[in-house]
């Protein structure tokens, strides 16, 4: 049955069916030109390691103005997923998505500005975009705002504000925020609570981040906390 012949109930039934049925429906939608389906199908392909195909679907959806697809196109250029690394194109994709209101576009554009990747480094502008993304509730952006205040980048150092940002980022599910929150708690002598947040961090962090966190803890005043970073 053609996609445009399906009733809302038919679509709901297929989406609630097996993973194969859902994937088939999303692919049908993508091939029929539905931008949202193209973006989702691209993400599914990316998750399967089919990066070149994913890049193509993100590009098709981005041409229609789909913001998350545009952001993901930027990620592909940024990291070389299915295409050669091109930091300039990546930053441009992020900028457009950010200016059109996508929180992940704001976050990625802020990161590019902070690192000077694909454009001139501008930490003040980066903080402005991190704060805009944080205002939407983006936990990763909230964590980065905390870093700016902890390190005194373009703003006076403010450990109270940094600690508050890290706590909110941790509550929002960001593993870096959870680790930073744990650091602050440990410094205040709240080792049991710090251990809890280290466990939360370890539940979702990348292996590379976990190894860096372990190394930091081994060299800290609380090496015993490493055991909680499972």
Rosetta blueprint (number, residue, H / E / L):
1 X L
2 X L
3 X H
4 X H
5 X H
6 X L
7 X L
8 X H
9 X H
10 X H
11 X H
12 X H
13 X H
14 X H
15 X H
16 X L
17 X L
18 X L
19 X H
20 X H
21 X H
22 X H
23 X H
24 X H
25 X H
26 X H
27 X H
28 X H
29 X H
30 X H
31 X H
32 X L
33 X L
34 X L
35 X H
36 X H
37 X H
38 X H
39 X H
40 X H
41 X H
42 X H
43 X H
44 X H
45 X H
46 X H
47 X H
48 X L
49 X L
50 X L
51 X H
52 X H
53 X H
54 X H
55 X H
56 X H
57 X H
58 X H
59 X H
60 X H
61 X H
62 X H
63 X H
64 X L
65 X L
66 X L
67 X H
68 X H
69 X H
70 X H
71 X H
72 X H
73 X H
74 X H
75 X H
76 X H
77 X H
78 X H
79 X H
80 X L
81 X L
82 X L
83 X L
84 X L
85 X L
86 X L
87 X H
88 X H
89 X H
90 X H
91 X H
92 X H
93 X H
94 X H
95 X H
96 X H
97 X H
98 X H
99 X H
100 X L
101 X L
102 X L
103 X H
104 X H
105 X H
106 X H
107 X H
108 X H
109 X H
110 X H
111 X H
112 X H
113 X H
114 X H
115 X H
116 X L
117 X L
118 X L
119 X L
120 X L
121 X L
122 X L
123 X H
124 X H
125 X H
126 X H
127 X H
128 X H
129 X H
130 X H
131 X H
132 X H
133 X H
134 X H
135 X H
136 X L
137 X L
138 X L
139 X H
140 X H
141 X H
142 X H
143 X H
144 X H
145 X H
146 X H
147 X H
148 X H
149 X H
150 X H
151 X H
152 X L
153 X L
154 X L
155 X L
156 X L
157 X L
158 X L
159 X H
160 X H
161 X H
162 X H
163 X H
164 X H
165 X H
166 X H
167 X H
168 X H
169 X H
170 X H
171 X H
172 X L
173 X L
174 X L
175 X H
176 X H
177 X H
178 X H
179 X H
180 X H
181 X H
182 X H
183 X H
184 X H
185 X H
186 X H
187 X H
188 X L
189 X L
190 X L
191 X H
192 X H
193 X H
194 X H
195 X H
196 X H
197 X H
198 X H
199 X H
200 X H
201 X H
202 X H
203 X H
204 X H
205 X L
206 X L
207 X H
208 X H
209 X H
210 X H
211 X H
212 X H
213 X H
214 X H
215 X H
216 X H
217 X H
218 X H
219 X L
220 X L
221 X L
222 X L
223 X H
224 X H
225 X H
226 X H
227 X H
228 X H
229 X L
230 X L
